[in-house]
Amino acid sequence: MSATAPAAHALTPDDIQWIPSSILQTTSPAELFSRPAPLTVDYGCGEGAFILAMAEQHPERNFLATERLVGRVEKVCKHAARAGLKNLRVLRLENLYTARFILPPESVTTSYVSFPDPWPKRAHQSRRLVQPEFLSAVRATLVPGGELRLKTDDLPYFTWMEKVIAESTGWERHPWPEDEPLPLTNFEARFLAQGLPIHKTVLRKVG
């Protein structure tokens, strides 16, 4: 009589939430995922509609989402575990710190920043995510030819982004790939339903 095969391990939220062994040194790709695969990073995933759909649609890729709010992290991890998404990890850590100190150099194929907080008051604009140091840190994590894709509904913030991009080096700017259908974030679905314009651009690493 043949032995009964062991039951497959059911994913739990703890399997999805990634806690680095140290936040004082760069991680290794193997610590994130047991298998090598192209890595996509979603900085500030919110409630996770976009990254959950991406991970489900592309099982051949690995995905890392960052989010600071505990409730959102727990929600995304629960949904990912329930869907059996072994190719998704969620990290509760600040975005710039993740890019600058945690992710290995030239380890990411595509990064997304979708509808970041616009911090509209002039006194708060230094808190905006898209700053020269953030672009520099993200660029270091990207493979040659890797992309950073930016999207916002806030025109003043997009104008700010364009100024920061113009002052940064090592990028080529490209139009958003409209022929590549992508899942919507919760914010994007809401804005499109209201007929609001979405401002977006792609930065490709060069040099």
C-alpha positions in Angstrom: 0.0 0.0 0.0 1.4 3.3 -1.0 2.0 6.0 1.7 -0.5 8.8 1.7 1.1 12.0 0.3 1.4 14.8 2.9 -1.3 17.5 2.6 -0.2 20.7 1.0 0.6 23.5 3.4 -2.3 26.0 3.4 -1.1 29.5 3.3 -1.7 31.8 6.3 -1.4 35.6 6.5 1.9 35.1 8.4 3.3 33.3 5.2 2.5 36.4 3.2 3.7 39.2 5.5 7.5 39.4 5.1 9.5 40.5 8.1 13.2 40.8 7.1 15.8 39.1 9.3 17.4 42.5 9.7 16.3 46.0 8.7 19.9 47.2 9.1 21.2 45.4 6.0 20.2 44.6 2.4 18.3 41.4 2.1 19.0 38.6 -0.4 16.5 37.6 -3.1 16.4 34.1 -1.6 15.1 35.5 1.7 12.1 37.0 -0.1 11.2 34.0 -2.3 12.4 30.4 -2.5 12.3 30.5 -6.3 14.0 33.0 -8.7 11.6 35.0 -10.8 11.2 38.6 -12.1 10.3 40.8 -9.1 7.7 43.6 -9.2 7.4 46.0 -6.3 4.3 48.0 -5.5 5.2 50.9 -3.2 2.3 51.8 -1.0 -0.2 49.1 -2.0 -3.1 50.5 0.0 -5.9 47.9 0.3 -4.2 45.7 -2.3 -6.6 45.4 -5.2 -3.9 46.1 -7.8 -1.1 43.9 -6.4 -3.5 41.0 -5.5 -4.8 40.9 -9.0 -1.3 41.2 -10.5 0.0 38.3 -8.4 -3.0 36.1 -9.4 -2.7 37.0 -13.1 1.1 36.4 -13.2 2.1 33.3 -11.2 5.4 33.3 -13.1 6.5 36.5 -11.4 7.3 37.4 -7.8 5.6 40.5 -6.1 6.5 42.6 -3.1 4.0 45.2 -1.7 4.9 47.8 0.9 2.4 49.4 3.2 2.7 51.3 6.5 -0.8 50.9 7.9 -1.3 47.8 10.0 -4.9 47.3 9.1 -4.2 47.4 5.3 -1.3 45.0 5.7 -3.4 42.5 7.6 -6.2 42.8 5.0 -3.9 42.2 2.0 -2.2 39.3 3.7 -5.5 37.6 4.5 -6.8 38.0 0.9 -3.5 36.7 -0.5 -3.4 33.7 1.8 -7.0 32.9 1.0 -6.2 33.0 -2.7 -3.1 30.9 -2.3 -0.8 33.5 -3.7 2.7 32.1 -3.0 4.3 34.7 -5.2 3.3 37.7 -3.1 4.9 39.2 0.0 3.8 42.2 2.0 6.3 44.4 3.9 5.2 46.9 6.6 8.0 49.4 6.2 8.5 53.0 4.9 8.9 53.1 1.1 12.1 55.1 0.8 13.8 53.0 3.5 12.8 49.8 1.7 14.2 51.0 -1.6 17.4 52.5 -0.1 18.4 49.9 2.5 16.4 46.6 2.1 16.1 45.7 -1.6 19.2 44.3 -3.3 20.7 46.3 -6.1 19.5 45.5 -9.6 16.9 43.0 -8.3 13.6 44.5 -9.5 12.2 44.5 -13.0 9.2 46.9 -12.5 8.2 49.2 -9.6 4.8 51.0 -9.2 3.8 54.1 -7.3 0.1 54.5 -7.7 -1.9 57.4 -6.2 0.5 58.4 -3.4 -0.7 60.9 -0.8 -0.4 64.3 -2.6 0.2 66.3 0.6 -1.3 69.4 -1.1 -0.4 72.0 1.5 2.9 73.7 0.7 4.2 73.2 4.2 3.7 69.4 3.8 5.2 68.9 0.3 8.5 67.7 1.7 6.5 64.6 2.8 5.6 63.6 -0.7 7.0 60.2 -1.8 8.3 61.3 -5.2 11.5 63.2 -4.3 15.0 63.0 -5.9 16.3 60.7 -3.2 13.4 58.2 -3.8 14.0 58.1 -7.5 17.7 57.5 -6.9 17.0 54.7 -4.5 14.4 53.0 -6.7 16.8 53.3 -9.7 19.5 51.4 -7.8 17.1 48.5 -7.2 16.1 48.2 -10.8 17.7 45.9 -13.4 19.1 47.6 -16.5 16.1 48.7 -18.5 13.8 48.2 -15.5 10.9 50.6 -15.1 9.3 52.8 -12.4 5.6 53.5 -13.3 4.0 56.5 -11.7 0.3 57.3 -11.5 -1.8 60.0 -9.8 -5.1 61.7 -10.1 -3.7 64.9 -8.6 -2.4 67.3 -11.3 -0.4 69.6 -9.0 1.4 66.5 -7.7 2.0 65.2 -11.2 3.5 68.6 -12.1 5.7 68.2 -9.0 6.7 64.7 -10.2 7.6 66.0 -13.7 9.9 68.6 -12.1 11.6 66.0 -9.9 12.0 63.7 -13.0 13.6 66.6 -15.0 16.1 67.1 -12.3 17.0 63.4 -12.0 19.5 61.5 -14.1 19.7 57.9 -15.4 16.1 57.7 -16.7 14.4 57.8 -20.0 10.7 58.8 -19.9 8.2 56.7 -21.8 4.4 56.8 -22.3 2.3 54.5 -20.2 1.8 51.1 -22.0 -1.9 51.4 -22.8 -1.7 48.1 -24.7 -0.8 46.3 -21.5 -4.1 45.9 -19.6 -3.4 46.3 -15.8 -5.7 45.8 -12.8 -7.1 49.0 -11.2 -6.3 50.2 -7.8 -9.3 51.0 -5.6 -8.6 54.7 -5.9 -8.3 54.4 -9.7 -11.6 52.6 -10.1 -13.3 55.3 -8.0 -11.7 58.2 -9.9 -12.5 56.6 -13.3 -16.1 56.1 -12.2 -16.3 59.8 -11.5 -14.8 60.7 -14.9 -11.7 62.1 -13.4 -8.4 62.2 -15.4 -5.5 60.0 -14.4 -1.9 61.3 -14.9 0.8 58.7 -15.5 4.2 58.2 -16.8 6.9 55.5 -17.1 10.6 56.0 -16.2 13.1 53.5 -17.7 16.5 53.0 -16.2 19.4 53.8 -18.5 23.1 54.0 -18.1 
